[in-house]
Amino acid sequence: MKFQPDKPDVQSISGYGPGWVSVAGEKITASVVIGSRGQRIDWACQSFDDLTPAHFAALAEQGPELVIFGSGERIRFPKPPWLAPLYARRIGIETMGTHAACRTYNILAGEGRDVLLAVLIETKPPGNAP
């Protein structure tokens, strides 16, 4: 029996680190939405404080079965009212740190699930920091 490495037919996260993720070897340094159906959408937020209900409504418009929210270096949960558009369409959402979110996305996308990864890559200090 010959073993072959798995090579998913969907875009996957090929690497990650503080302030970046990599898709197919391309380093991305701004918040982004990656989808198992080939979506790659800029996600206009530079910090957790920038997030609004509109960010999550845009995810719902894509119509996945599940959204994985990578909240950065540490886990932070979106406010419940922000998630209403996802709940209204019966779309699941999981929140985790970005590194765990990338690994989870790769597994689910590789299984053929219709999943979106929304990665928050913070490029400005949170809160009132200068």
Secondary structure as the mmCIF struct_conf table of DSSP 4:
data_model
#
loop_
_struct_conf.conf_type_id
_struct_conf.id
_struct_conf.beg_label_comp_id
_struct_conf.beg_label_asym_id
_struct_conf.beg_label_seq_id
_struct_conf.end_label_comp_id
_struct_conf.end_label_asym_id
_struct_conf.end_label_seq_id
BEND BEND1 ASP A 9 VAL A 10
STRN STRN1 ILE A 13 GLY A 17
TURN_TY1_P TURN_TY1_P1 PRO A 18 GLY A 19
STRN STRN2 TRP A 20 VAL A 23
TURN_TY1_P TURN_TY1_P2 ALA A 24 GLY A 25
STRN STRN3 GLU A 26 ILE A 28
BEND BEND2 ALA A 30 ALA A 30
STRN STRN4 VAL A 32 GLY A 35
TURN_TY1_P TURN_TY1_P3 SER A 36 ARG A 37
BEND BEND3 GLY A 38 GLY A 38
STRN STRN5 ARG A 40 ASP A 42
BEND BEND4 GLN A 46 SER A 47
HELX_RH_3T_P HELX_RH_3T_P1 PHE A 48 ASP A 50
HELX_RH_AL_P HELX_RH_AL_P1 PRO A 53 GLU A 61
TURN_TY1_P TURN_TY1_P4 GLN A 62 GLN A 62
BEND BEND5 GLU A 65 GLU A 65
STRN STRN6 LEU A 66 GLY A 70
BEND BEND6 GLY A 72 ARG A 74
HELX_LH_PP_P HELX_LH_PP_P1 PHE A 77 LYS A 79
HELX_RH_3T_P HELX_RH_3T_P2 PRO A 80 LEU A 83
HELX_RH_AL_P HELX_RH_AL_P2 ALA A 84 ALA A 88
TURN_TY1_P TURN_TY1_P5 ARG A 89 ARG A 90
STRN STRN7 GLY A 92 MET A 96
HELX_RH_AL_P HELX_RH_AL_P3 THR A 98 GLY A 110
TURN_TY1_P TURN_TY1_P6 GLU A 111 GLY A 112
STRN STRN8 VAL A 115 VAL A 119
BEND BEND7 LYS A 124 LYS A 124
BEND BEND8 PRO A 126 PRO A 126
TURN_TY1_P TURN_TY1_P7 GLY A 127 ASN A 128
#
